[in-house]
Amino acid sequence: MKHIDITALDQLSRHYRANLINSLSGYKPANLIGTISKEGHTNLAIFSSVVHLGANPALLAMVQRPLTDYSHTYYNIKETGYYTINHVHKSFAQQAHFTSARFERTVSEFERCQLTPAYLHDFPAPFVAESKIKIGMEFLEEMHIKYNDTRLIIGKVVHIFFPEEILQAEGNLALDQCDDMCLSGLETWYTAAHFANYPYAKADQLPDFTSRD
């Protein structure tokens, strides 16, 4: 078994270490974050750090890396208070990947990566028309993580759009039916596949784990 301790980890190249550590937490969701500046410049950026914070109220969060002049998503969110989260599917994964390039703020990733902005129900931030699962978000707060200068961006879900046929009886979305993609590392993409449905876990109703049938 391969073993890398903290000393060896610190000696790895920046890109290699980033890929390795990014992979440790397993597959991550691939989402495009859509924003627009006060001047009307649209922006689209791939994020793999969107996480569920709670269902009542419905909150999602994402990690913003240390700020630079190219942190357009962050600045647009802080300016307008709104953004969108859009699932990435197999049909446009390559385009989604290249939204991570460092474009100038006046350049739209929608245009350069050939994706289509969509404005739905008078929501101020652009959705991705090609995405089958779209979420409209209202910014609530940010938490600055001083240790590595990242920020946890917390938002409230105010709109959800998805094909009605992927909604399951218990409220789950059948993501595999949309060819949803996931990420590991900085540039490795995977497809999602359904494996199983298990009942709600109760301590007094555990299955027989010795059975492999």
C-alpha positions as CSV (number, residue, x, y, z in Angstrom):
1,M,0.0,0.0,0.0
2,K,1.3,3.4,-0.9
3,H,2.0,5.7,2.0
4,I,2.6,9.5,1.8
5,D,3.3,11.4,5.0
6,I,3.1,15.1,5.5
7,T,6.8,15.6,4.7
8,A,6.5,13.8,1.4
9,L,3.3,15.6,0.7
10,D,4.9,19.0,1.0
11,Q,7.6,18.0,-1.5
12,L,5.2,17.1,-4.3
13,S,4.7,19.6,-7.2
14,R,1.8,22.0,-6.8
15,H,-0.3,20.5,-9.6
16,Y,0.4,16.9,-8.6
17,R,-0.5,17.6,-4.9
18,A,-3.6,19.5,-5.9
19,N,-4.9,16.5,-8.0
20,L,-4.0,14.0,-5.2
21,I,-5.7,15.9,-2.3
22,N,-8.7,16.9,-4.5
23,S,-9.2,13.2,-5.2
24,L,-9.1,12.1,-1.6
25,S,-12.7,13.0,-0.7
26,G,-14.0,10.9,-3.6
27,Y,-16.2,11.9,-6.5
28,K,-17.6,15.4,-6.4
29,P,-20.5,17.0,-8.2
30,A,-19.7,19.0,-11.3
31,N,-21.7,22.3,-11.3
32,L,-21.5,25.4,-13.4
33,I,-22.1,28.6,-11.4
34,G,-23.8,31.3,-13.5
35,T,-23.5,35.0,-12.5
36,I,-23.7,38.4,-14.0
37,S,-22.0,41.6,-13.0
38,K,-23.7,45.0,-12.4
39,E,-22.4,46.0,-15.8
40,G,-24.2,43.1,-17.4
41,H,-21.2,40.9,-18.1
42,T,-22.2,37.2,-17.7
43,N,-19.8,34.7,-16.2
44,L,-19.8,30.9,-15.9
45,A,-17.4,28.8,-13.8
46,I,-17.0,25.1,-13.0
47,F,-17.1,24.3,-9.3
48,S,-16.7,20.8,-7.7
49,S,-17.3,22.0,-4.1
50,V,-21.1,22.5,-3.9
51,V,-22.5,20.8,-0.8
52,H,-25.9,20.4,0.9
53,L,-26.1,22.3,4.2
54,G,-29.8,21.7,5.1
55,A,-33.3,21.1,3.7
56,N,-35.3,23.4,5.9
57,P,-34.5,26.0,5.0
58,A,-33.0,24.8,1.8
59,L,-29.3,25.8,1.8
60,L,-26.4,24.9,-0.4
61,A,-22.8,26.0,0.0
62,M,-19.6,26.0,-2.1
63,V,-16.0,26.7,-1.5
64,Q,-14.4,29.8,-3.0
65,R,-10.6,29.6,-3.4
66,P,-8.3,32.5,-2.3
67,L,-9.4,35.6,-4.1
68,T,-7.5,36.9,-7.2
69,D,-8.3,39.4,-10.0
70,Y,-10.0,36.4,-11.8
71,S,-12.5,35.5,-9.0
72,H,-15.3,36.9,-11.1
73,T,-17.9,34.5,-9.7
74,Y,-17.3,35.7,-6.2
75,Y,-17.3,39.4,-7.1
76,N,-20.5,39.0,-9.1
77,I,-22.3,37.2,-6.3
78,K,-21.3,39.9,-3.8
79,E,-22.4,42.6,-6.1
80,T,-25.8,41.3,-7.1
81,G,-26.7,38.7,-4.4
82,Y,-27.8,36.1,-6.9
83,Y,-26.3,33.1,-8.8
84,T,-27.3,29.8,-10.4
85,I,-26.1,26.3,-9.9
86,N,-26.3,24.1,-13.0
87,H,-25.6,20.4,-13.3
88,V,-23.1,19.3,-15.9
89,H,-24.1,16.4,-18.3
90,K,-22.1,14.3,-20.6
91,S,-23.2,16.3,-23.7
92,F,-21.4,19.4,-22.6
93,A,-18.7,18.3,-20.1
94,Q,-15.8,19.4,-22.3
95,Q,-17.3,22.9,-22.6
96,A,-17.9,23.0,-18.8
97,H,-14.3,22.0,-18.1
98,F,-12.9,24.9,-20.1
99,T,-14.9,27.5,-18.3
100,S,-12.0,27.3,-15.7
101,A,-9.7,29.1,-18.1
102,R,-8.7,32.6,-17.0
103,F,-10.8,34.9,-19.1
104,E,-11.0,38.6,-18.6
105,R,-14.1,39.8,-16.7
106,T,-15.7,41.4,-19.7
107,V,-15.4,38.1,-21.6
108,S,-18.3,35.7,-21.2
109,E,-17.6,32.0,-20.7
110,F,-21.0,31.3,-22.0
111,E,-20.0,32.7,-25.4
112,R,-16.4,31.4,-25.5
113,C,-17.4,27.8,-24.4
114,Q,-20.5,27.8,-26.5
115,L,-23.1,27.4,-23.8
116,T,-26.4,29.3,-23.7
117,P,-27.5,31.7,-20.9
118,A,-31.2,31.4,-20.0
119,Y,-33.1,33.8,-17.8
120,L,-36.1,32.1,-16.1
121,H,-39.0,33.5,-14.0
122,D,-37.4,37.0,-13.9
123,F,-34.4,35.6,-11.9
124,P,-31.5,38.0,-12.3
125,A,-28.7,35.5,-12.8
126,P,-28.2,33.4,-15.9
127,F,-29.0,29.7,-15.9
128,V,-27.3,27.2,-18.4
129,A,-29.9,26.3,-21.0
130,E,-28.2,23.0,-21.7
131,S,-28.4,21.9,-18.1
132,K,-31.4,19.7,-17.1
133,I,-31.1,20.5,-13.4
134,K,-30.9,24.3,-12.6
135,I,-31.0,26.0,-9.2
136,G,-31.5,29.7,-8.5
137,M,-29.6,30.8,-5.5
138,E,-29.8,33.9,-3.2
139,F,-26.5,34.7,-1.4
140,L,-26.9,34.6,2.4
141,E,-23.4,34.8,4.0
142,E,-19.8,33.8,3.6
143,M,-17.4,32.2,6.2
144,H,-13.8,33.1,5.8
145,I,-11.5,30.2,6.5
146,K,-8.4,31.9,7.6
147,Y,-6.1,28.9,7.6
148,N,-6.0,28.7,3.8
149,D,-7.8,31.9,2.9
150,T,-10.8,30.2,1.3
151,R,-14.4,31.2,1.8
152,L,-17.5,29.1,2.3
153,I,-20.3,30.8,0.2
154,I,-23.7,30.0,1.7
155,G,-26.9,30.5,-0.3
156,K,-30.6,29.9,-0.1
157,V,-32.4,27.8,-2.8
158,V,-35.2,30.0,-4.4
159,H,-35.8,28.2,-7.7
160,I,-35.4,24.6,-8.9
161,F,-35.9,23.4,-12.4
162,F,-35.7,19.8,-13.6
163,P,-37.4,17.3,-15.9
164,E,-40.5,15.9,-14.1
165,E,-39.8,12.4,-15.2
166,I,-36.6,12.2,-13.0
167,L,-38.5,12.9,-9.8
168,Q,-38.8,9.7,-7.8
169,A,-41.6,8.8,-5.3
170,E,-39.5,9.7,-2.2
171,G,-38.3,13.0,-3.6
172,N,-35.0,11.9,-4.9
173,L,-33.8,12.9,-8.4
174,A,-32.6,10.2,-10.7
175,L,-29.4,11.9,-11.7
176,D,-28.2,9.1,-13.9
177,Q,-31.1,9.6,-16.2
178,C,-29.7,13.0,-17.0
179,D,-26.2,11.7,-17.7
180,D,-24.9,13.7,-14.7
181,M,-21.1,14.0,-14.5
182,C,-18.8,14.1,-11.5
183,L,-15.2,15.1,-10.9
184,S,-12.1,13.9,-9.2
185,G,-8.8,15.9,-9.1
186,L,-8.5,18.9,-11.3
187,E,-9.3,17.5,-14.7
188,T,-10.7,13.9,-14.4
189,W,-14.4,13.4,-15.2
190,Y,-16.6,10.5,-14.4
191,T,-20.2,9.4,-15.2
192,A,-22.7,8.7,-12.5
193,A,-24.6,5.4,-12.4
194,H,-27.3,4.2,-10.1
195,F,-26.3,1.4,-7.8
196,A,-29.0,0.8,-5.2
197,N,-31.8,2.2,-3.0
198,Y,-31.7,1.4,0.7
199,P,-34.5,2.1,3.2
200,Y,-34.2,4.8,5.8
201,A,-31.7,3.5,8.4
202,K,-33.1,2.6,11.8
203,A,-31.0,1.1,14.6
204,D,-33.6,-1.6,15.4
205,Q,-34.1,-2.6,11.8
206,L,-30.6,-3.5,10.5
207,P,-30.3,-6.0,7.7
208,D,-28.3,-9.2,7.9
209,F,-25.0,-8.0,6.7
210,T,-23.6,-11.5,6.4
211,S,-25.9,-12.2,3.5
212,R,-24.5,-11.4,0.1
213,D,-27.6,-12.3,-1.9
